[in-house]
Amino acid sequence: MTLEHRDITVLGAGVAGLAVGMALAQRGAKVTLLEQADAIREVGAGLQISPNGAAVLYALGLGAALEAASMRAQAVRLVDGYSGDGVLRLDLARLRPGQGFHLVHRADLIEMLRKGAEAAGVEMQLLQRIEQVDLTGPRPRIVSAQGAEWQAEFVIGADGLHSKVRAALNGAVAPFFTHQVAWRALIPAEPGAVPEAEVHMGAGCHLVSYPLRGGTLRNIVAVEERRQWAEESWTLRDDPLELRLAFEGFNDRARGWLEQVQDVWLWGLFRHPVAKHWYGNGAAILGDAAHPTLPFLAQGANMALEDAWVLAEALDSSDADDTALSAYQAARQNRCAKIVQAANGNASAYHLRGPLRSLAHMGLRLGGAVAPGLALKRFDWIYDHDVTVAQDAR
């Protein structure tokens, strides 16, 4: 293996960082993972792992852990947010047999990746807040908030939206506010909660919900268009009353969920460009550091998992980093940009107003009756892509 005796530093212990650290360590690299928090954990959110992301978890040896920690979604239901009437039901079990769409708590995904990375030999250092990454010298120079400074043989930025490595490679680029905000919350699930993802669509707003952890919890993400700016942060608390007021015209089922919300987090949705440069001068980026996306296609974690596999495979397949990293960017950049653009389009489709909204819902109902698999087939290019068997990065 070309990664044996390589010393690689990964910044960030989220999905991207843990996955790439594990993939590299399994291939023989010595991996040090630096995380700014005092523990590796995630709280308060659910996510969806589609077949393209699940393929990476299986290839990493985490298939059994994924099945144990998740629920397989049986369907996606689009619902009129006001009347509660069904608009379209995509039967995942029937339309995509043998492929898993997993509903999982983010904390459970982080924990299975942490255990896998630890078992693979990744060294994890906590309380390492990185203030600067300098790529102008012969080796990447890393400076922490505590004033520590050291050089790395190779550094990977899995450090999210405000990535220091991305900034070092691309310069600072200001994101722009989409004039949309999102709330996220967890409530107890009703007895017998069906493992379906429901999208309740309104004029200028929508609400997504699905059960987690064996049907004991229900995840809620609610999005509203507004002029008022909100911080781009996952840790900003809000008043549950604000959430309820924003969706007070919605159907009884949705409002019943919101009445149960006691703790809610609010974050502003911003668009960031897909990075132009994904590597250079002894560094590379992946996940949100390379291609932040709006949460309207449930592909953020899945893209990060794909990136992790392709990057590790590329580095392990060539003795020349520039050759490997060029192949990595070529394999990932256009695909991720296309997914980001598709997510942007979903936001508009969910928030239609007036006569256009009625016509669109009528078209979805008719299409679902005539060709029930057509709406889902539009995304075959996402779900059928398996980086663990493709030759993209080799």
N, C-alpha and C positions, 0 to 999 in steps of 0.2 A: 504494500500500500504506500502511496506517495505521501500520505498524511502522517505516517509514523515519524516520530521525532519533531513534528511541527508543534509549535507553541502558539496557541490562538487565544486571544482575549475577546470575550463577547460582552457587550454592554447591554444590560436589560434582561430581566428574568420573567418576561411575559411569554405568551405563546411562541412568538418567533424566536426569542433568545433561548428558551429551554429546548425547543425542537432542534434548532441548528446546533446547539451545544451537544445534545444527545447524538445527533446524526454524525457529527464530526468525531466525537469520542469513540463511537462504535467503529469508526474507520481508522482508529489508532492515534488520533491527535491528542495532545495534552491541552485541555480546554480549561480556562479560568473564566468564570462568569461573574461579572460585577453587577450588583443590584443595589439601588439607593435605599430601599426600604429595610426595615429591621427584621423582616421575615418574608419569605416567598409565599405570597397568598393573593387571592382575588376574592372580592366579596360582592354580593348583591346584583348579579346579572346572569342571565341565561344566554346561550348562543346555539346556533345550529351548525352542525358539522355535516356537510353534504358528502356524497360519495367521493369526490375528488380530494377532500381533506381527510376523510376516513381512510383512503388508500395509503396515505402517508403514515397515519398512526398504526395501521396494521403492519406496514413495512418496518416500522421502528420497533415492532414487537409489543405494541400496546393495544392490540385488537381486543383481547379479553377484558382489559381494564376499561376500554371505551364502552363495550357492551354492558359491563356491570354498572357503569356510572351513568349511563344515558337511557333515554327512552327512544325507541324508533318511531318517528312520526309516520302516522298512517295516511295523512292527507294535509293539504293546504286548502283552507277555505277562505274565499273572498266574500265579504258580507257588506251589505249596505249599512253604514254606520248608524243611520237614523231609524230605519224601519226594523233592522235586524234580519231582513230577508236575505237568503243566500243568493249570491251572484254567480259564483263558480266554485266547484269543488274539484281539486286535483287529487285523484286517488293515487298516492305514491306507491302503495303496495301493489296495486294492479298495473299501473302504467310503467313502473320501473321495478319489476320483480328482481329480487336478489341484491338490490342496492339499498344501502342504509342511509336514511336521513335522520341524524341523531340529534335529539334535544338534550342538552347537557348544561349543567351549571358551570359557569366559567371557573369557579374555584375548584371544581372537581377535575376539569381538564388541566388546570395549572398543577394540581397535586399529582396527577398521573404522569405528567411530563417531568415534574421535579423528581419524583421517585425514579423514573427511567433515566434521567440525566445523571442522577447520583449513582445509580447502579452501573452506568457506563463509565464512571470515573471522573465526571465533571467536578471541578473544585468551585464551590460557590462562596463568594465573599459578599457579605451584607454591609449595609451602611456605607456604601461607596457611591456617593453622589458625584457624578463627573461634571465638572464645570467647563472643561475645554478639551478638545481633541485637535492637535496640531499635526498636519500631514505635510509640512514643508521640509522636514528634515529627512535624514536617511531612514529613520524608522518612525512610526506613529508615536507621538508624545501625548500622554494622558495626564491631565491635572484634575485632582479631586477637590471638592469643596473644603476638605480639611487641610489643603495645602500640599498634600502628597503629590509627587510627580515621578513618573516612570515611563520607560519606553517599552513598547510592545513589538513582538516580531510581526504580528498581523492582528488587526482589530476588526471586529464585525459589529456594526451598529444595528442592534435590535432595540434601540432606545426610543422608539415611538414617534409621535407627532412632532415633538420638539427635539429631534435627534441632533446631537452634537456632531456625529459623524456625517450625517447628511449635509449639515451646514458647512463642514470642512470640505466636502467634495463639491458642493453646488453653490455655496454662498447662501445668505439668508433671503428667503422669499416669503413675503407676507401673504397669508391665506385671506380669503374673503368670506364674510358672513353670508350664509345662504338665506338669511331671514327665516330660518327654521330652528326650532328648539326641540329637544327630546327629553322626556322624563323616563326614568326607569324605576321599577319597583318590583318587589316580590310580595305575594300574599299567600295564605294557605289555599290550596286547591280544593275545589268541591269534591265530595266523594265520587269515585268513578270517573274522574276527569279523563276524557278521551285524548290520546296523544295526537292532537292535531294542532297545527299552527293556524290561528285565525287572524285575518287582516280585516278590521272594521274600517271602511273607507268613508270619509266625509269631505265636505268642501273645505279645502285648505288644511286638512288634518287627517290623521289616521292613527289607529291603535292596533298593535300586534300583541298577541298573547298565546302562550302555550304552556303546558305543564312540565314540571321538572321533578327529578328525584323520585321516580316511581309514582308520580301523581300526588305527592305531598305538598308541592309548591306550585304556584302559577307565576310565570314571568310576564311582566307587562312593559312594553315600550310604547310610549305615546308621543306623537310628533305633531307640532302645530306651527303653521306659518305665522310670523309676527314681525313687526318692524323693530321691536325692542331688542337690543343686543343682549346676548348672554355669554358668559365665559365658556371657553372651550376647555372644560374640565369635567372629569367623571366623579368628582368628589364634592360638588356644590349641592348642598341640601336645599330643598324648597318646601314650601307649605303644601301639604296634600290638597288643601282647599283650592289652590291655584289650578292644580291638575283637574279637579272635579269641575270647576267652573269652565275650564276650556272645553270640556266634553259633556256639558250638561244637557245638550240636545241629543245625545246618543241614545241608543236602545237600552232597554232595561238590563240586558245581560252585561253589557260593557259598563254601564253606570254602577251595577251591583259590584263588579270587581273594584271599581275606583273607590267606592264607599268603604272598602276594607283596607285601603292603603293607609298605613301609618307613617312609614318612612319613605321618602321619595328623593331622588337625585335628579338634577336638571343640568343639561349641558347644551351649549350652542353648537350648531352644526356648521362647520366651515369646510370650504373646498380648498384643498391643497393640490398643486400640480404633481403629476407623477414625476419623480426625479429624472433629470437628464443624465446624470452620471451616477452609476450604482457602484462604482469601484474606482480605485486609483491610489497610488502611493502607499501600498500596504494596508488598504482598508476596503471594506465592502459594506453595503447596507441591505436590509430586507424588511419585509412586513410593512408596518405603518411608516417606518422611516423612509421607505422607498416609494410607497404608493398608498397614502391614506385614502379611505373610501367612506362614503356616506353609508349608513346602516340599512339600506333599502333592498339589498339582495342577499344579505346574510353571508357575505364572502370574505370579510376581513380576516377571521381566524383561518379560514380555508386557504386563502392566498398566502398567509404567513407560513402555514405548514408546507405548501407546495414550494415556496421559496427556500425553506430550510433544507428540504431534500435535494433540490436542484443545486444549491450552492455547495453543499457538502459533497455531492457526487461530482460536481465539476472540479473542485479542488483536489479530489482524490483521483481524478482521471488524467491529470496533466502535471508534469514537473514544472511547467512555466505558469506562474500565477496569472500573467496577463492573458494568456491563451484561455485558461480556465474561466477567468472572470468575464472575459469578453463573451464566451459561450453562455455563461450564466445570465448576463444581461440580455443577450439576444434571445434566449429561451423565455425570459420572464417579462420583459418590459412591455411589449405590445399586448400580450395576453392580459396583463394586469391593467393596462390603460383601457382596454376594451371592457373589462369587468367594471372598472370605476365608472365608465361612461354609461354602462347599462344600469348601474345602481342609481345614477343621477336621473335617468329616464323613468325609473320606477317611482321616484318621488313625485314626478308630475302626474303619472298615471293614477296614483292613489288619491290625489288631491283635486280632481276635476270639479268644476262648478257648473251650475245651471244646466241648460239643455244638453251640453256636451257630456256632462256626467251621466244623464239619463240614457243618452244614445250609446255611450261606451258600455254601461252596465247591460243594456239590452243586447249589444253585440257579444259581450262575454257570455251571457246566458244562452244565446243562440249557438255560439261556437261550442260551448260546453255540451249542448245537446246533440249537435251534429258530429263534432269531432272532439271528443273529450280529452284526447291526448295532445292536441295541437298546441295549446298554450304552454304546456310543460316542455314540449319538444323544442321550442324556441331556445331553451337553455341547455340542450344536449351538449353544446360546445363547452359549457362549463362543467357539468356533472360527469361527462364521460372522459374527461381528460385525466389520465393517470400518469403522473410524473415518475412513478416508481418503475414503470415499464417502458416509458417513452425514451427515445434516443436524443431528446432535446439538448442535453448538456454534455453529451459524450462525444 
